[in-house]
């Protein structure tokens, strides 16, 4: 670190107040700041939407109910009830319907 300091500033280290911020950064990197900016922001930016290209849309609760109604029902081994749950997710489905 000391070698880098001696290489950049020599034997005397200038104070921060005597040197401007831009000038100190130029000295640190060893490059001068360009007068012309060559990097520009993009011309067109799409900010609306989720950004996914899957094309899926959010289903309404009515559409979800219709899809669930068309699914085949199973007999639960714990409660012996025909429904859209089985012994593996028995408590989870019962908890949802009671809320």
MARBA-350417 format. One record per residue: chain; x, y, z of N, C-alpha, C in turn. Coordinates in Angstrom, 1 decimal. Example, Ala and Ser with C-alpha at 12.3 -4.5 7.8 and 13.67 -1.06 7.14 Angstrom:
BEGIN
<r tiza="A" n_x="13.2" n_y="-5.7" n_z="7.8" ca_x="12.3" ca_y="-4.5" ca_z="7.8" c_x="13.2" c_y="-3.3" c_z="7.8"/>
<r tiza="A" n_x="12.8" n_y="-2.2" n_z="7.1" ca_x="13.7" ca_y="-1.1" ca_z="7.1" c_x="12.9" c_y="0.0" c_z="7.9"/>
//
This chain:
BEGIN
<r tiza="A" n_x="0.8" n_y="-1.2" n_z="0.0" ca_x="0.0" ca_y="0.0" ca_z="0.0" c_x="0.9" c_y="1.2" c_z="0.0"/>
<r tiza="A" n_x="2.0" n_y="1.2" n_z="0.8" ca_x="2.9" ca_y="2.3" ca_z="0.8" c_x="3.6" c_y="2.5" c_z="-0.5"/>
<r tiza="A" n_x="3.9" n_y="1.4" n_z="-1.2" ca_x="4.5" ca_y="1.5" ca_z="-2.5" c_x="3.6" c_y="2.2" c_z="-3.5"/>
<r tiza="A" n_x="2.3" n_y="1.9" n_z="-3.4" ca_x="1.4" ca_y="2.5" ca_z="-4.3" c_x="1.2" c_y="4.0" c_z="-4.0"/>
<r tiza="A" n_x="1.2" n_y="4.3" n_z="-2.7" ca_x="1.2" ca_y="5.7" ca_z="-2.3" c_x="2.4" c_y="6.5" c_z="-2.8"/>
<r tiza="A" n_x="3.6" n_y="5.9" n_z="-2.7" ca_x="4.8" ca_y="6.6" ca_z="-3.1" c_x="4.8" c_y="6.7" c_z="-4.7"/>
<r tiza="A" n_x="4.3" n_y="5.7" n_z="-5.3" ca_x="4.2" ca_y="5.7" ca_z="-6.8" c_x="3.3" c_y="6.8" c_z="-7.3"/>
<r tiza="A" n_x="2.1" n_y="7.0" n_z="-6.6" ca_x="1.1" ca_y="8.0" ca_z="-7.1" c_x="1.5" c_y="9.4" c_z="-6.7"/>
<r tiza="A" n_x="1.9" n_y="9.6" n_z="-5.5" ca_x="2.1" ca_y="10.9" ca_z="-5.0" c_x="3.6" c_y="11.3" c_z="-4.8"/>
<r tiza="A" n_x="4.5" n_y="10.4" n_z="-4.9" ca_x="5.9" ca_y="10.7" ca_z="-4.7" c_x="6.2" c_y="10.6" c_z="-3.2"/>
<r tiza="A" n_x="7.1" n_y="11.4" n_z="-2.8" ca_x="7.5" ca_y="11.4" ca_z="-1.4" c_x="6.5" c_y="12.2" c_z="-0.5"/>
<r tiza="A" n_x="5.9" n_y="13.3" n_z="-1.1" ca_x="5.0" ca_y="14.1" ca_z="-0.3" c_x="3.6" c_y="13.7" c_z="-0.7"/>
<r tiza="A" n_x="2.7" n_y="13.5" n_z="0.3" ca_x="1.3" ca_y="13.2" ca_z="0.1" c_x="0.5" c_y="14.5" c_z="0.1"/>
<r tiza="A" n_x="-0.1" n_y="14.9" n_z="-1.0" ca_x="-0.9" ca_y="16.1" ca_z="-0.9" c_x="-2.1" c_y="16.0" c_z="-0.1"/>
<r tiza="A" n_x="-2.5" n_y="17.1" n_z="0.5" ca_x="-3.7" ca_y="17.0" ca_z="1.4" c_x="-5.0" c_y="17.0" c_z="0.5"/>
<r tiza="A" n_x="-6.1" n_y="16.5" n_z="1.0" ca_x="-7.3" ca_y="16.3" ca_z="0.2" c_x="-7.9" c_y="17.7" c_z="-0.1"/>
<r tiza="A" n_x="-7.7" n_y="18.6" n_z="0.8" ca_x="-8.3" ca_y="20.0" ca_z="0.6" c_x="-7.6" c_y="20.7" c_z="-0.6"/>
<r tiza="A" n_x="-6.3" n_y="20.5" n_z="-0.8" ca_x="-5.6" ca_y="21.2" ca_z="-1.8" c_x="-5.9" c_y="20.6" c_z="-3.2"/>
<r tiza="A" n_x="-6.4" n_y="19.4" n_z="-3.3" ca_x="-6.7" ca_y="18.7" ca_z="-4.5" c_x="-8.2" c_y="18.5" c_z="-4.6"/>
<r tiza="A" n_x="-8.8" n_y="18.8" n_z="-5.8" ca_x="-10.2" ca_y="18.5" ca_z="-5.9" c_x="-10.5" c_y="17.1" c_z="-6.0"/>
<r tiza="A" n_x="-11.8" n_y="16.7" n_z="-5.8" ca_x="-12.2" ca_y="15.3" ca_z="-5.8" c_x="-12.0" c_y="14.7" c_z="-7.1"/>
<r tiza="A" n_x="-12.4" n_y="15.4" n_z="-8.2" ca_x="-12.2" ca_y="14.8" ca_z="-9.6" c_x="-10.7" c_y="14.6" c_z="-9.9"/>
<r tiza="A" n_x="-9.9" n_y="15.6" n_z="-9.5" ca_x="-8.5" ca_y="15.5" ca_z="-9.8" c_x="-7.8" c_y="14.3" c_z="-9.0"/>
<r tiza="A" n_x="-8.3" n_y="14.1" n_z="-7.7" ca_x="-7.7" ca_y="13.1" ca_z="-6.9" c_x="-8.1" c_y="11.7" c_z="-7.5"/>
<r tiza="A" n_x="-9.3" n_y="11.6" n_z="-8.0" ca_x="-9.7" ca_y="10.3" ca_z="-8.6" c_x="-8.9" c_y="10.1" c_z="-9.9"/>
<r tiza="A" n_x="-8.7" n_y="11.1" n_z="-10.7" ca_x="-7.9" ca_y="11.0" ca_z="-11.9" c_x="-6.5" c_y="10.5" c_z="-11.6"/>
<r tiza="A" n_x="-5.9" n_y="11.1" n_z="-10.5" ca_x="-4.6" ca_y="10.7" ca_z="-10.1" c_x="-4.6" c_y="9.2" c_z="-9.6"/>
<r tiza="A" n_x="-5.6" n_y="8.8" n_z="-8.9" ca_x="-5.7" ca_y="7.5" ca_z="-8.4" c_x="-5.7" c_y="6.4" c_z="-9.5"/>
<r tiza="A" n_x="-6.6" n_y="6.7" n_z="-10.5" ca_x="-6.7" ca_y="5.7" ca_z="-11.6" c_x="-5.7" c_y="5.9" c_z="-12.7"/>
<r tiza="A" n_x="-5.1" n_y="7.1" n_z="-12.7" ca_x="-4.1" ca_y="7.4" ca_z="-13.8" c_x="-4.7" c_y="7.7" c_z="-15.1"/>
<r tiza="A" n_x="-6.0" n_y="8.0" n_z="-15.2" ca_x="-6.6" ca_y="8.3" ca_z="-16.4" c_x="-7.3" c_y="9.7" c_z="-16.3"/>
<r tiza="A" n_x="-7.4" n_y="10.4" n_z="-17.4" ca_x="-8.1" ca_y="11.7" ca_z="-17.3" c_x="-9.6" c_y="11.5" c_z="-17.7"/>
<r tiza="A" n_x="-10.4" n_y="12.3" n_z="-17.1" ca_x="-11.9" ca_y="12.2" ca_z="-17.4" c_x="-12.1" c_y="12.6" c_z="-18.8"/>
<r tiza="A" n_x="-12.9" n_y="11.8" n_z="-19.6" ca_x="-13.2" ca_y="12.2" ca_z="-21.0" c_x="-14.1" c_y="13.4" c_z="-21.1"/>
<r tiza="A" n_x="-13.9" n_y="14.2" n_z="-22.1" ca_x="-14.8" ca_y="15.4" ca_z="-22.3" c_x="-16.1" c_y="15.0" c_z="-22.9"/>
<r tiza="A" n_x="-16.1" n_y="13.9" n_z="-23.7" ca_x="-17.4" ca_y="13.5" ca_z="-24.4" c_x="-17.8" c_y="12.2" c_z="-23.8"/>
<r tiza="A" n_x="-19.1" n_y="12.1" n_z="-23.5" ca_x="-19.6" ca_y="10.9" ca_z="-22.9" c_x="-20.0" c_y="10.0" c_z="-24.1"/>
<r tiza="A" n_x="-19.5" n_y="8.7" n_z="-24.0" ca_x="-19.8" ca_y="7.8" ca_z="-25.1" c_x="-20.9" c_y="6.8" c_z="-24.8"/>
<r tiza="A" n_x="-21.3" n_y="6.7" n_z="-23.5" ca_x="-22.3" ca_y="5.7" ca_z="-23.1" c_x="-23.6" c_y="6.5" c_z="-22.8"/>
<r tiza="A" n_x="-24.7" n_y="6.1" n_z="-23.4" ca_x="-25.9" ca_y="6.7" ca_z="-23.2" c_x="-27.0" c_y="5.7" c_z="-22.7"/>
<r tiza="A" n_x="-28.1" n_y="6.2" n_z="-22.1" ca_x="-29.1" ca_y="5.3" ca_z="-21.7" c_x="-29.9" c_y="4.7" c_z="-22.9"/>
<r tiza="A" n_x="-30.6" n_y="3.6" n_z="-22.7" ca_x="-31.3" ca_y="3.0" ca_z="-23.9" c_x="-32.4" c_y="3.9" c_z="-24.3"/>
<r tiza="A" n_x="-32.8" n_y="3.9" n_z="-25.6" ca_x="-33.8" ca_y="4.7" ca_z="-26.1" c_x="-35.2" c_y="4.3" c_z="-25.6"/>
<r tiza="A" n_x="-35.5" n_y="3.0" n_z="-25.7" ca_x="-36.8" ca_y="2.5" ca_z="-25.3" c_x="-36.7" c_y="1.6" c_z="-24.1"/>
<r tiza="A" n_x="-37.5" n_y="1.8" n_z="-23.1" ca_x="-37.5" ca_y="0.9" ca_z="-21.9" c_x="-39.0" c_y="0.6" c_z="-21.7"/>
<r tiza="A" n_x="-39.2" n_y="-0.7" n_z="-21.5" ca_x="-40.5" ca_y="-1.2" ca_z="-21.2" c_x="-40.6" c_y="-1.4" c_z="-19.7"/>
<r tiza="A" n_x="-41.4" n_y="-0.5" n_z="-19.0" ca_x="-41.5" ca_y="-0.5" ca_z="-17.6" c_x="-42.8" c_y="-1.2" c_z="-17.1"/>
<r tiza="A" n_x="-43.7" n_y="-1.5" n_z="-17.9" ca_x="-45.0" ca_y="-2.0" ca_z="-17.5" c_x="-45.0" c_y="-3.5" c_z="-17.6"/>
<r tiza="A" n_x="-45.7" n_y="-4.2" n_z="-16.7" ca_x="-45.9" ca_y="-5.6" ca_z="-16.8" c_x="-44.9" c_y="-6.3" c_z="-15.8"/>
<r tiza="A" n_x="-45.0" n_y="-7.6" n_z="-15.8" ca_x="-44.2" ca_y="-8.4" ca_z="-14.9" c_x="-42.8" c_y="-8.7" c_z="-15.4"/>
<r tiza="A" n_x="-42.6" n_y="-8.6" n_z="-16.7" ca_x="-41.3" ca_y="-8.8" ca_z="-17.3" c_x="-41.2" c_y="-10.3" c_z="-17.8"/>
<r tiza="A" n_x="-42.1" n_y="-11.1" n_z="-17.5" ca_x="-42.0" ca_y="-12.5" ca_z="-17.9" c_x="-42.6" c_y="-12.7" c_z="-19.3"/>
<r tiza="A" n_x="-42.0" n_y="-13.6" n_z="-20.1" ca_x="-42.5" ca_y="-13.8" ca_z="-21.4" c_x="-43.4" c_y="-15.0" c_z="-21.5"/>
<r tiza="A" n_x="-43.8" n_y="-15.5" n_z="-20.4" ca_x="-44.6" ca_y="-16.7" ca_z="-20.4" c_x="-46.0" c_y="-16.5" c_z="-20.9"/>
<r tiza="A" n_x="-46.5" n_y="-15.2" n_z="-20.8" ca_x="-47.8" ca_y="-14.9" ca_z="-21.3" c_x="-48.9" c_y="-15.3" c_z="-20.4"/>
<r tiza="A" n_x="-48.6" n_y="-15.7" n_z="-19.2" ca_x="-49.7" ca_y="-16.1" ca_z="-18.2" c_x="-50.3" c_y="-14.9" c_z="-17.7"/>
<r tiza="A" n_x="-51.6" n_y="-15.0" n_z="-17.4" ca_x="-52.3" ca_y="-13.9" ca_z="-16.7" c_x="-52.9" c_y="-14.4" c_z="-15.4"/>
<r tiza="A" n_x="-53.3" n_y="-13.5" n_z="-14.6" ca_x="-53.8" ca_y="-13.9" ca_z="-13.3" c_x="-55.3" c_y="-14.3" c_z="-13.4"/>
<r tiza="A" n_x="-55.6" n_y="-15.5" n_z="-12.9" ca_x="-56.9" ca_y="-16.1" ca_z="-13.0" c_x="-57.8" c_y="-15.5" c_z="-11.9"/>
<r tiza="A" n_x="-59.1" n_y="-15.3" n_z="-12.3" ca_x="-60.0" ca_y="-14.8" ca_z="-11.3" c_x="-60.4" c_y="-16.0" c_z="-10.4"/>
<r tiza="A" n_x="-61.1" n_y="-15.7" n_z="-9.3" ca_x="-61.5" ca_y="-16.7" ca_z="-8.3" c_x="-62.5" c_y="-17.6" c_z="-9.0"/>
<r tiza="A" n_x="-63.4" n_y="-17.1" n_z="-9.9" ca_x="-64.4" ca_y="-17.9" ca_z="-10.6" c_x="-63.7" c_y="-18.9" c_z="-11.5"/>
<r tiza="A" n_x="-62.7" n_y="-18.5" n_z="-12.2" ca_x="-61.9" ca_y="-19.4" ca_z="-13.1" c_x="-61.3" c_y="-20.5" c_z="-12.2"/>
<r tiza="A" n_x="-60.7" n_y="-20.1" n_z="-11.1" ca_x="-60.0" ca_y="-21.1" ca_z="-10.2" c_x="-61.1" c_y="-22.1" c_z="-9.7"/>
<r tiza="A" n_x="-62.3" n_y="-21.7" n_z="-9.4" ca_x="-63.3" ca_y="-22.6" ca_z="-8.8" c_x="-63.8" c_y="-23.5" c_z="-9.9"/>
<r tiza="A" n_x="-63.9" n_y="-23.1" n_z="-11.2" ca_x="-64.3" ca_y="-23.9" ca_z="-12.3" c_x="-63.3" c_y="-25.0" c_z="-12.5"/>
<r tiza="A" n_x="-62.0" n_y="-24.7" n_z="-12.5" ca_x="-60.9" ca_y="-25.6" ca_z="-12.7" c_x="-60.9" c_y="-26.7" c_z="-11.6"/>
<r tiza="A" n_x="-61.1" n_y="-26.2" n_z="-10.3" ca_x="-61.1" ca_y="-27.1" ca_z="-9.2" c_x="-62.3" c_y="-28.0" c_z="-9.2"/>
<r tiza="A" n_x="-63.4" n_y="-27.5" n_z="-9.7" ca_x="-64.6" ca_y="-28.3" ca_z="-9.8" c_x="-64.5" c_y="-29.5" c_z="-10.8"/>
<r tiza="A" n_x="-63.7" n_y="-29.2" n_z="-11.9" ca_x="-63.5" ca_y="-30.2" ca_z="-12.9" c_x="-62.5" c_y="-31.3" c_z="-12.5"/>
<r tiza="A" n_x="-61.7" n_y="-31.0" n_z="-11.5" ca_x="-60.7" ca_y="-32.0" ca_z="-11.1" c_x="-61.4" c_y="-33.2" c_z="-10.4"/>
<r tiza="A" n_x="-60.9" n_y="-34.4" n_z="-10.6" ca_x="-61.5" ca_y="-35.6" ca_z="-10.0" c_x="-61.3" c_y="-35.6" c_z="-8.5"/>
<r tiza="A" n_x="-62.3" n_y="-36.0" n_z="-7.8" ca_x="-62.2" ca_y="-36.1" ca_z="-6.3" c_x="-61.5" c_y="-37.3" c_z="-5.9"/>
<r tiza="A" n_x="-60.9" n_y="-37.3" n_z="-4.7" ca_x="-60.3" ca_y="-38.4" ca_z="-4.1" c_x="-60.9" c_y="-38.7" c_z="-2.7"/>
<r tiza="A" n_x="-60.8" n_y="-40.0" n_z="-2.3" ca_x="-61.3" ca_y="-40.4" ca_z="-1.0" c_x="-60.1" c_y="-40.3" c_z="0.0"/>
<r tiza="A" n_x="-60.3" n_y="-39.5" n_z="1.0" ca_x="-59.3" ca_y="-39.3" ca_z="2.0" c_x="-59.2" c_y="-40.5" c_z="2.9"/>
<r tiza="A" n_x="-58.0" n_y="-41.0" n_z="3.2" ca_x="-57.9" ca_y="-42.2" ca_z="4.1" c_x="-58.1" c_y="-41.8" c_z="5.5"/>
<r tiza="A" n_x="-58.0" n_y="-40.6" n_z="5.9" ca_x="-58.2" ca_y="-40.2" ca_z="7.3" c_x="-59.6" c_y="-39.9" c_z="7.7"/>
<r tiza="A" n_x="-60.3" n_y="-39.1" n_z="6.8" ca_x="-61.7" ca_y="-38.8" ca_z="7.2" c_x="-62.7" c_y="-39.5" c_z="6.3"/>
<r tiza="A" n_x="-62.3" n_y="-40.3" n_z="5.3" ca_x="-63.2" ca_y="-41.1" ca_z="4.5" c_x="-64.1" c_y="-40.2" c_z="3.7"/>
<r tiza="A" n_x="-63.7" n_y="-39.0" n_z="3.4" ca_x="-64.6" ca_y="-38.0" ca_z="2.7" c_x="-64.1" c_y="-37.9" c_z="1.3"/>
<r tiza="A" n_x="-65.0" n_y="-37.8" n_z="0.3" ca_x="-64.6" ca_y="-37.5" ca_z="-1.1" c_x="-64.4" c_y="-36.0" c_z="-1.2"/>
<r tiza="A" n_x="-63.2" n_y="-35.6" n_z="-1.7" ca_x="-62.9" ca_y="-34.2" ca_z="-1.8" c_x="-61.6" c_y="-34.0" c_z="-2.6"/>
<r tiza="A" n_x="-61.1" n_y="-32.8" n_z="-2.5" ca_x="-59.9" ca_y="-32.4" ca_z="-3.2" c_x="-58.7" c_y="-32.5" c_z="-2.3"/>
<r tiza="A" n_x="-58.7" n_y="-33.4" n_z="-1.4" ca_x="-57.6" ca_y="-33.6" ca_z="-0.5" c_x="-57.4" c_y="-35.1" c_z="-0.2"/>
<r tiza="A" n_x="-56.2" n_y="-35.5" n_z="0.3" ca_x="-56.0" ca_y="-36.9" ca_z="0.7" c_x="-55.3" c_y="-36.9" c_z="2.0"/>
<r tiza="A" n_x="-54.8" n_y="-38.1" n_z="2.5" ca_x="-54.3" ca_y="-38.2" ca_z="3.8" c_x="-53.0" c_y="-37.4" c_z="3.9"/>
<r tiza="A" n_x="-52.3" n_y="-37.1" n_z="2.8" ca_x="-51.0" ca_y="-36.4" ca_z="2.9" c_x="-51.2" c_y="-34.9" c_z="3.2"/>
<r tiza="A" n_x="-52.3" n_y="-34.3" n_z="2.7" ca_x="-52.6" ca_y="-32.9" ca_z="2.9" c_x="-53.9" c_y="-32.7" c_z="3.5"/>
<r tiza="A" n_x="-54.3" n_y="-33.6" n_z="4.4" ca_x="-55.6" ca_y="-33.5" ca_z="5.1" c_x="-55.8" c_y="-32.3" c_z="5.9"/>
<r tiza="A" n_x="-54.9" n_y="-32.0" n_z="6.9" ca_x="-55.0" ca_y="-30.9" ca_z="7.8" c_x="-54.8" c_y="-29.6" c_z="7.0"/>
<r tiza="A" n_x="-54.0" n_y="-29.5" n_z="6.0" ca_x="-53.8" ca_y="-28.3" ca_z="5.3" c_x="-55.1" c_y="-27.8" c_z="4.6"/>
<r tiza="A" n_x="-55.7" n_y="-28.7" n_z="3.9" ca_x="-56.9" ca_y="-28.4" ca_z="3.1" c_x="-58.1" c_y="-28.0" c_z="4.1"/>
<r tiza="A" n_x="-58.2" n_y="-28.8" n_z="5.2" ca_x="-59.2" ca_y="-28.5" ca_z="6.1" c_x="-59.0" c_y="-27.1" c_z="6.8"/>
<r tiza="A" n_x="-57.8" n_y="-26.7" n_z="7.0" ca_x="-57.5" ca_y="-25.4" ca_z="7.6" c_x="-57.9" c_y="-24.3" c_z="6.6"/>
<r tiza="A" n_x="-57.7" n_y="-24.5" n_z="5.3" ca_x="-58.0" ca_y="-23.5" ca_z="4.3" c_x="-59.5" c_y="-23.2" c_z="4.2"/>
<r tiza="A" n_x="-60.2" n_y="-24.3" n_z="4.2" ca_x="-61.7" ca_y="-24.2" ca_z="4.0" c_x="-62.4" c_y="-23.5" c_z="5.2"/>
<r tiza="A" n_x="-61.8" n_y="-23.7" n_z="6.4" ca_x="-62.4" ca_y="-23.1" ca_z="7.6" c_x="-62.2" c_y="-21.6" c_z="7.8"/>
<r tiza="A" n_x="-61.1" n_y="-21.1" n_z="7.1" ca_x="-60.8" ca_y="-19.7" ca_z="7.2" c_x="-61.8" c_y="-19.0" c_z="6.4"/>
//
